[in-house]
């Protein structure tokens, strides 16, 4: 099992009410490489979450 798969399995078992805290902590980690990856992840998440709203606004 790769480190990435291991972390994903841990995230999968975190109760929904604690996900916000975990995400906040992960987003607080710094470093240019991490900042670029975090930006990509956050932008993809926002796009997926609000895709329908962006479509409506685009009309």
PyMOL Python script that loads the backbone (N, CA, C, O; Angstrom):
from pymol import cmd

cmd.read_pdbstr("""\
ATOM      1  N   UNK A   1       0.848  -1.177   0.000  1.00  0.00           N
ATOM      2  CA  UNK A   1       0.000   0.000   0.000  1.00  0.00           C
ATOM      3  C   UNK A   1       0.893   1.239   0.000  1.00  0.00           C
ATOM      4  O   UNK A   1       1.798   1.367   0.825  1.00  0.00           O
ATOM      5  N   UNK A   2       0.626   2.144  -0.931  1.00  0.00           N
ATOM      6  CA  UNK A   2       1.422   3.370  -1.001  1.00  0.00           C
ATOM      7  C   UNK A   2       1.014   4.324   0.122  1.00  0.00           C
ATOM      8  O   UNK A   2      -0.038   4.156   0.740  1.00  0.00           O
ATOM      9  N   UNK A   3       1.850   5.319   0.376  1.00  0.00           N
ATOM     10  CA  UNK A   3       1.522   6.328   1.397  1.00  0.00           C
ATOM     11  C   UNK A   3       0.215   7.036   1.049  1.00  0.00           C
ATOM     12  O   UNK A   3      -0.607   7.314   1.923  1.00  0.00           O
ATOM     13  N   UNK A   4       0.038   7.320  -0.223  1.00  0.00           N
ATOM     14  CA  UNK A   4      -1.174   8.016  -0.674  1.00  0.00           C
ATOM     15  C   UNK A   4      -2.426   7.169  -0.384  1.00  0.00           C
ATOM     16  O   UNK A   4      -3.428   7.680   0.117  1.00  0.00           O
ATOM     17  N   UNK A   5      -2.353   5.875  -0.703  1.00  0.00           N
ATOM     18  CA  UNK A   5      -3.478   4.976  -0.440  1.00  0.00           C
ATOM     19  C   UNK A   5      -3.746   4.870   1.060  1.00  0.00           C
ATOM     20  O   UNK A   5      -4.897   4.811   1.493  1.00  0.00           O
ATOM     21  N   UNK A   6      -2.686   4.848   1.833  1.00  0.00           N
ATOM     22  CA  UNK A   6      -2.813   4.766   3.290  1.00  0.00           C
ATOM     23  C   UNK A   6      -3.552   5.991   3.829  1.00  0.00           C
ATOM     24  O   UNK A   6      -4.472   5.860   4.636  1.00  0.00           O
ATOM     25  N   UNK A   7      -3.151   7.165   3.387  1.00  0.00           N
ATOM     26  CA  UNK A   7      -3.787   8.400   3.849  1.00  0.00           C
ATOM     27  C   UNK A   7      -5.244   8.440   3.408  1.00  0.00           C
ATOM     28  O   UNK A   7      -6.116   8.829   4.185  1.00  0.00           O
ATOM     29  N   UNK A   8      -5.517   8.039   2.164  1.00  0.00           N
ATOM     30  CA  UNK A   8      -6.900   8.013   1.687  1.00  0.00           C
ATOM     31  C   UNK A   8      -7.756   7.088   2.538  1.00  0.00           C
ATOM     32  O   UNK A   8      -8.915   7.394   2.816  1.00  0.00           O
ATOM     33  N   UNK A   9      -7.191   5.952   2.955  1.00  0.00           N
ATOM     34  CA  UNK A   9      -7.967   5.029   3.782  1.00  0.00           C
ATOM     35  C   UNK A   9      -8.254   5.638   5.159  1.00  0.00           C
ATOM     36  O   UNK A   9      -9.314   5.397   5.737  1.00  0.00           O
ATOM     37  N   UNK A  10      -7.321   6.414   5.673  1.00  0.00           N
ATOM     38  CA  UNK A  10      -7.543   7.091   6.955  1.00  0.00           C
ATOM     39  C   UNK A  10      -8.638   8.145   6.806  1.00  0.00           C
ATOM     40  O   UNK A  10      -9.532   8.235   7.648  1.00  0.00           O
ATOM     41  N   UNK A  11      -8.572   8.933   5.749  1.00  0.00           N
ATOM     42  CA  UNK A  11      -9.576   9.973   5.511  1.00  0.00           C
ATOM     43  C   UNK A  11     -10.960   9.352   5.365  1.00  0.00           C
ATOM     44  O   UNK A  11     -11.949   9.924   5.823  1.00  0.00           O
ATOM     45  N   UNK A  12     -11.035   8.195   4.736  1.00  0.00           N
ATOM     46  CA  UNK A  12     -12.326   7.531   4.540  1.00  0.00           C
ATOM     47  C   UNK A  12     -13.001   7.143   5.849  1.00  0.00           C
ATOM     48  O   UNK A  12     -14.228   7.061   5.907  1.00  0.00           O
ATOM     49  N   UNK A  13     -12.229   6.906   6.892  1.00  0.00           N
ATOM     50  CA  UNK A  13     -12.842   6.487   8.163  1.00  0.00           C
ATOM     51  C   UNK A  13     -13.083   7.645   9.124  1.00  0.00           C
ATOM     52  O   UNK A  13     -13.644   7.439  10.200  1.00  0.00           O
ATOM     53  N   UNK A  14     -12.674   8.851   8.762  1.00  0.00           N
ATOM     54  CA  UNK A  14     -12.900  10.014   9.632  1.00  0.00           C
ATOM     55  C   UNK A  14     -14.377  10.374   9.593  1.00  0.00           C
ATOM     56  O   UNK A  14     -14.947  10.536   8.514  1.00  0.00           O
ATOM     57  N   UNK A  15     -15.006  10.502  10.764  1.00  0.00           N
ATOM     58  CA  UNK A  15     -16.421  10.878  10.799  1.00  0.00           C
ATOM     59  C   UNK A  15     -16.635  12.256  10.151  1.00  0.00           C
ATOM     60  O   UNK A  15     -15.786  13.142  10.246  1.00  0.00           O
ATOM     61  N   UNK A  16     -17.768  12.405   9.505  1.00  0.00           N
ATOM     62  CA  UNK A  16     -18.105  13.634   8.777  1.00  0.00           C
ATOM     63  C   UNK A  16     -17.935  14.882   9.645  1.00  0.00           C
ATOM     64  O   UNK A  16     -17.460  15.909   9.160  1.00  0.00           O
ATOM     65  N   UNK A  17     -18.314  14.803  10.912  1.00  0.00           N
ATOM     66  CA  UNK A  17     -18.253  15.989  11.784  1.00  0.00           C
ATOM     67  C   UNK A  17     -16.818  16.436  12.088  1.00  0.00           C
ATOM     68  O   UNK A  17     -16.618  17.550  12.572  1.00  0.00           O
ATOM     69  N   UNK A  18     -15.823  15.597  11.817  1.00  0.00           N
ATOM     70  CA  UNK A  18     -14.428  15.959  12.070  1.00  0.00           C
ATOM     71  C   UNK A  18     -13.644  16.276  10.795  1.00  0.00           C
ATOM     72  O   UNK A  18     -12.486  16.686  10.869  1.00  0.00           O
ATOM     73  N   UNK A  19     -14.255  16.091   9.647  1.00  0.00           N
ATOM     74  CA  UNK A  19     -13.543  16.330   8.392  1.00  0.00           C
ATOM     75  C   UNK A  19     -13.070  17.775   8.265  1.00  0.00           C
ATOM     76  O   UNK A  19     -11.976  18.023   7.759  1.00  0.00           O
ATOM     77  N   UNK A  20     -13.881  18.731   8.718  1.00  0.00           N
ATOM     78  CA  UNK A  20     -13.495  20.137   8.646  1.00  0.00           C
ATOM     79  C   UNK A  20     -12.195  20.412   9.390  1.00  0.00           C
ATOM     80  O   UNK A  20     -11.328  21.132   8.894  1.00  0.00           O
ATOM     81  N   UNK A  21     -12.064  19.839  10.572  1.00  0.00           N
ATOM     82  CA  UNK A  21     -10.850  20.025  11.369  1.00  0.00           C
ATOM     83  C   UNK A  21      -9.631  19.425  10.658  1.00  0.00           C
ATOM     84  O   UNK A  21      -8.559  20.029  10.625  1.00  0.00           O
ATOM     85  N   UNK A  22      -9.812  18.251  10.103  1.00  0.00           N
ATOM     86  CA  UNK A  22      -8.712  17.579   9.402  1.00  0.00           C
ATOM     87  C   UNK A  22      -8.294  18.395   8.184  1.00  0.00           C
ATOM     88  O   UNK A  22      -7.103  18.585   7.936  1.00  0.00           O
ATOM     89  N   UNK A  23      -9.269  18.874   7.429  1.00  0.00           N
ATOM     90  CA  UNK A  23      -8.963  19.674   6.239  1.00  0.00           C
ATOM     91  C   UNK A  23      -8.253  20.961   6.639  1.00  0.00           C
ATOM     92  O   UNK A  23      -7.284  21.357   5.990  1.00  0.00           O
ATOM     93  N   UNK A  24      -8.725  21.624   7.707  1.00  0.00           N
ATOM     94  CA  UNK A  24      -8.059  22.850   8.178  1.00  0.00           C
ATOM     95  C   UNK A  24      -6.598  22.583   8.508  1.00  0.00           C
ATOM     96  O   UNK A  24      -5.721  23.361   8.130  1.00  0.00           O
ATOM     97  N   UNK A  25      -6.331  21.486   9.213  1.00  0.00           N
ATOM     98  CA  UNK A  25      -4.958  21.161   9.575  1.00  0.00           C
ATOM     99  C   UNK A  25      -4.114  20.912   8.329  1.00  0.00           C
ATOM    100  O   UNK A  25      -3.000  21.425   8.216  1.00  0.00           O
ATOM    101  N   UNK A  26      -4.643  20.129   7.400  1.00  0.00           N
ATOM    102  CA  UNK A  26      -3.877  19.816   6.194  1.00  0.00           C
ATOM    103  C   UNK A  26      -3.614  21.077   5.377  1.00  0.00           C
ATOM    104  O   UNK A  26      -2.546  21.215   4.781  1.00  0.00           O
ATOM    105  N   UNK A  27      -4.569  21.989   5.345  1.00  0.00           N
ATOM    106  CA  UNK A  27      -4.395  23.227   4.589  1.00  0.00           C
ATOM    107  C   UNK A  27      -3.384  24.152   5.271  1.00  0.00           C
ATOM    108  O   UNK A  27      -2.809  25.024   4.619  1.00  0.00           O
ATOM    109  N   UNK A  28      -3.165  23.971   6.570  1.00  0.00           N
ATOM    110  CA  UNK A  28      -2.222  24.837   7.276  1.00  0.00           C
ATOM    111  C   UNK A  28      -0.762  24.446   7.019  1.00  0.00           C
ATOM    112  O   UNK A  28       0.143  25.227   7.313  1.00  0.00           O
ATOM    113  N   UNK A  29      -0.524  23.256   6.479  1.00  0.00           N
ATOM    114  CA  UNK A  29       0.838  22.846   6.161  1.00  0.00           C
ATOM    115  C   UNK A  29       1.374  23.758   5.070  1.00  0.00           C
ATOM    116  O   UNK A  29       0.664  24.078   4.117  1.00  0.00           O
ATOM    117  N   UNK A  30       2.623  24.174   5.207  1.00  0.00           N
ATOM    118  CA  UNK A  30       3.148  25.131   4.238  1.00  0.00           C
ATOM    119  C   UNK A  30       4.282  24.543   3.424  1.00  0.00           C
ATOM    120  O   UNK A  30       4.807  23.470   3.720  1.00  0.00           O
ATOM    121  N   UNK A  31       4.635  25.271   2.407  1.00  0.00           N
ATOM    122  CA  UNK A  31       5.676  24.866   1.478  1.00  0.00           C
ATOM    123  C   UNK A  31       5.175  25.136   0.075  1.00  0.00           C
ATOM    124  O   UNK A  31       4.010  24.876  -0.226  1.00  0.00           O
ATOM    125  N   UNK A  32       6.031  25.649  -0.782  1.00  0.00           N
ATOM    126  CA  UNK A  32       5.595  26.046  -2.119  1.00  0.00           C
ATOM    127  C   UNK A  32       4.958  24.881  -2.873  1.00  0.00           C
ATOM    128  O   UNK A  32       3.916  25.050  -3.506  1.00  0.00           O
ATOM    129  N   UNK A  33       5.569  23.715  -2.810  1.00  0.00           N
ATOM    130  CA  UNK A  33       5.021  22.551  -3.508  1.00  0.00           C
ATOM    131  C   UNK A  33       3.625  22.239  -2.973  1.00  0.00           C
ATOM    132  O   UNK A  33       2.694  22.004  -3.744  1.00  0.00           O
ATOM    133  N   UNK A  34       3.490  22.239  -1.660  1.00  0.00           N
ATOM    134  CA  UNK A  34       2.201  21.941  -1.051  1.00  0.00           C
ATOM    135  C   UNK A  34       1.176  23.013  -1.382  1.00  0.00           C
ATOM    136  O   UNK A  34       0.007  22.710  -1.621  1.00  0.00           O
ATOM    137  N   UNK A  35       1.616  24.274  -1.397  1.00  0.00           N
ATOM    138  CA  UNK A  35       0.693  25.365  -1.694  1.00  0.00           C
ATOM    139  C   UNK A  35       0.104  25.223  -3.092  1.00  0.00           C
ATOM    140  O   UNK A  35      -1.091  25.450  -3.281  1.00  0.00           O
ATOM    141  N   UNK A  36       0.913  24.857  -4.063  1.00  0.00           N
ATOM    142  CA  UNK A  36       0.423  24.664  -5.428  1.00  0.00           C
ATOM    143  C   UNK A  36      -0.549  23.495  -5.491  1.00  0.00           C
ATOM    144  O   UNK A  36      -1.591  23.587  -6.140  1.00  0.00           O
ATOM    145  N   UNK A  37      -0.215  22.398  -4.822  1.00  0.00           N
ATOM    146  CA  UNK A  37      -1.093  21.224  -4.818  1.00  0.00           C
ATOM    147  C   UNK A  37      -2.398  21.527  -4.087  1.00  0.00           C
ATOM    148  O   UNK A  37      -3.470  21.109  -4.525  1.00  0.00           O
ATOM    149  N   UNK A  38      -2.308  22.259  -2.968  1.00  0.00           N
ATOM    150  CA  UNK A  38      -3.519  22.615  -2.223  1.00  0.00           C
ATOM    151  C   UNK A  38      -4.412  23.510  -3.065  1.00  0.00           C
ATOM    152  O   UNK A  38      -5.630  23.332  -3.077  1.00  0.00           O
ATOM    153  N   UNK A  39      -3.821  24.473  -3.770  1.00  0.00           N
ATOM    154  CA  UNK A  39      -4.613  25.350  -4.630  1.00  0.00           C
ATOM    155  C   UNK A  39      -5.351  24.531  -5.685  1.00  0.00           C
ATOM    156  O   UNK A  39      -6.537  24.752  -5.929  1.00  0.00           O
ATOM    157  N   UNK A  40      -4.650  23.588  -6.309  1.00  0.00           N
ATOM    158  CA  UNK A  40      -5.278  22.732  -7.318  1.00  0.00           C
ATOM    159  C   UNK A  40      -6.426  21.923  -6.723  1.00  0.00           C
ATOM    160  O   UNK A  40      -7.500  21.832  -7.317  1.00  0.00           O
ATOM    161  N   UNK A  41      -6.197  21.337  -5.549  1.00  0.00           N
ATOM    162  CA  UNK A  41      -7.240  20.530  -4.911  1.00  0.00           C
ATOM    163  C   UNK A  41      -8.452  21.365  -4.534  1.00  0.00           C
ATOM    164  O   UNK A  41      -9.592  20.960  -4.763  1.00  0.00           O
ATOM    165  N   UNK A  42      -8.199  22.538  -3.952  1.00  0.00           N
ATOM    166  CA  UNK A  42      -9.298  23.407  -3.531  1.00  0.00           C
ATOM    167  C   UNK A  42     -10.079  23.902  -4.737  1.00  0.00           C
ATOM    168  O   UNK A  42     -11.310  23.923  -4.709  1.00  0.00           O
ATOM    169  N   UNK A  43      -9.385  24.300  -5.792  1.00  0.00           N
ATOM    170  CA  UNK A  43     -10.090  24.802  -6.972  1.00  0.00           C
ATOM    171  C   UNK A  43     -10.929  23.697  -7.614  1.00  0.00           C
ATOM    172  O   UNK A  43     -12.040  23.966  -8.069  1.00  0.00           O
ATOM    173  N   UNK A  44     -10.427  22.469  -7.661  1.00  0.00           N
ATOM    174  CA  UNK A  44     -11.204  21.352  -8.204  1.00  0.00           C
ATOM    175  C   UNK A  44     -12.419  21.065  -7.331  1.00  0.00           C
ATOM    176  O   UNK A  44     -13.506  20.789  -7.838  1.00  0.00           O
ATOM    177  N   UNK A  45     -12.228  21.132  -6.022  1.00  0.00           N
ATOM    178  CA  UNK A  45     -13.332  20.883  -5.093  1.00  0.00           C
ATOM    179  C   UNK A  45     -14.429  21.924  -5.273  1.00  0.00           C
ATOM    180  O   UNK A  45     -15.611  21.586  -5.330  1.00  0.00           O
ATOM    181  N   UNK A  46     -14.037  23.184  -5.363  1.00  0.00           N
ATOM    182  CA  UNK A  46     -15.022  24.262  -5.540  1.00  0.00           C
ATOM    183  C   UNK A  46     -15.743  24.102  -6.868  1.00  0.00           C
ATOM    184  O   UNK A  46     -16.963  24.255  -6.938  1.00  0.00           O
ATOM    185  N   UNK A  47     -15.003  23.799  -7.911  1.00  0.00           N
ATOM    186  CA  UNK A  47     -15.622  23.616  -9.228  1.00  0.00           C
ATOM    187  C   UNK A  47     -16.625  22.468  -9.204  1.00  0.00           C
ATOM    188  O   UNK A  47     -17.724  22.597  -9.743  1.00  0.00           O
ATOM    189  N   UNK A  48     -16.260  21.351  -8.587  1.00  0.00           N
ATOM    190  CA  UNK A  48     -17.182  20.216  -8.502  1.00  0.00           C
ATOM    191  C   UNK A  48     -18.407  20.545  -7.658  1.00  0.00           C
ATOM    192  O   UNK A  48     -19.532  20.198  -8.018  1.00  0.00           O
ATOM    193  N   UNK A  49     -18.181  21.216  -6.535  1.00  0.00           N
ATOM    194  CA  UNK A  49     -19.274  21.509  -5.607  1.00  0.00           C
ATOM    195  C   UNK A  49     -20.265  22.508  -6.198  1.00  0.00           C
ATOM    196  O   UNK A  49     -21.472  22.373  -6.003  1.00  0.00           O
ATOM    197  N   UNK A  50     -19.764  23.502  -6.914  1.00  0.00           N
ATOM    198  CA  UNK A  50     -20.623  24.571  -7.408  1.00  0.00           C
ATOM    199  C   UNK A  50     -20.774  24.566  -8.928  1.00  0.00           C
ATOM    200  O   UNK A  50     -21.102  25.593  -9.523  1.00  0.00           O
ATOM    201  N   UNK A  51     -20.541  23.434  -9.547  1.00  0.00           N
ATOM    202  CA  UNK A  51     -20.612  23.298 -11.003  1.00  0.00           C
ATOM    203  C   UNK A  51     -21.944  23.795 -11.557  1.00  0.00           C
ATOM    204  O   UNK A  51     -21.971  24.572 -12.512  1.00  0.00           O
ATOM    205  N   UNK A  52     -23.040  23.353 -10.966  1.00  0.00           N
ATOM    206  CA  UNK A  52     -24.370  23.754 -11.442  1.00  0.00           C
ATOM    207  C   UNK A  52     -24.564  25.259 -11.307  1.00  0.00           C
ATOM    208  O   UNK A  52     -25.114  25.896 -12.205  1.00  0.00           O
ATOM    209  N   UNK A  53     -24.123  25.824 -10.203  1.00  0.00           N
ATOM    210  CA  UNK A  53     -24.272  27.261  -9.997  1.00  0.00           C
ATOM    211  C   UNK A  53     -23.468  28.034 -11.042  1.00  0.00           C
ATOM    212  O   UNK A  53     -23.939  29.050 -11.554  1.00  0.00           O
ATOM    213  N   UNK A  54     -22.278  27.573 -11.358  1.00  0.00           N
ATOM    214  CA  UNK A  54     -21.460  28.238 -12.386  1.00  0.00           C
ATOM    215  C   UNK A  54     -22.136  28.150 -13.753  1.00  0.00           C
ATOM    216  O   UNK A  54     -22.072  29.090 -14.545  1.00  0.00           O
ATOM    217  N   UNK A  55     -22.781  27.020 -14.025  1.00  0.00           N
ATOM    218  CA  UNK A  55     -23.499  26.877 -15.292  1.00  0.00           C
ATOM    219  C   UNK A  55     -24.634  27.883 -15.384  1.00  0.00           C
ATOM    220  O   UNK A  55     -24.820  28.512 -16.426  1.00  0.00           O
ATOM    221  N   UNK A  56     -25.391  28.042 -14.313  1.00  0.00           N
ATOM    222  CA  UNK A  56     -26.511  28.983 -14.297  1.00  0.00           C
ATOM    223  C   UNK A  56     -25.996  30.414 -14.449  1.00  0.00           C
ATOM    224  O   UNK A  56     -26.570  31.204 -15.198  1.00  0.00           O
ATOM    225  N   UNK A  57     -24.938  30.742 -13.755  1.00  0.00           N
ATOM    226  CA  UNK A  57     -24.380  32.099 -13.846  1.00  0.00           C
ATOM    227  C   UNK A  57     -23.833  32.383 -15.246  1.00  0.00           C
ATOM    228  O   UNK A  57     -23.850  33.523 -15.709  1.00  0.00           O
ATOM    229  N   UNK A  58     -23.354  31.344 -15.903  1.00  0.00           N
ATOM    230  CA  UNK A  58     -22.789  31.495 -17.238  1.00  0.00           C
ATOM    231  C   UNK A  58     -23.833  31.745 -18.321  1.00  0.00           C
ATOM    232  O   UNK A  58     -23.489  32.158 -19.429  1.00  0.00           O
ATOM    233  N   UNK A  59     -25.097  31.500 -18.012  1.00  0.00           N
ATOM    234  CA  UNK A  59     -26.157  31.677 -19.021  1.00  0.00           C
ATOM    235  C   UNK A  59     -26.634  33.080 -19.125  1.00  0.00           C
ATOM    236  O   UNK A  59     -27.519  33.372 -19.929  1.00  0.00           O
TER     237      UNK A  59
END
""", "prot")
cmd.dss("prot")
cmd.show_as("cartoon", "prot")
cmd.util.cbc("prot")
cmd.orient("prot")
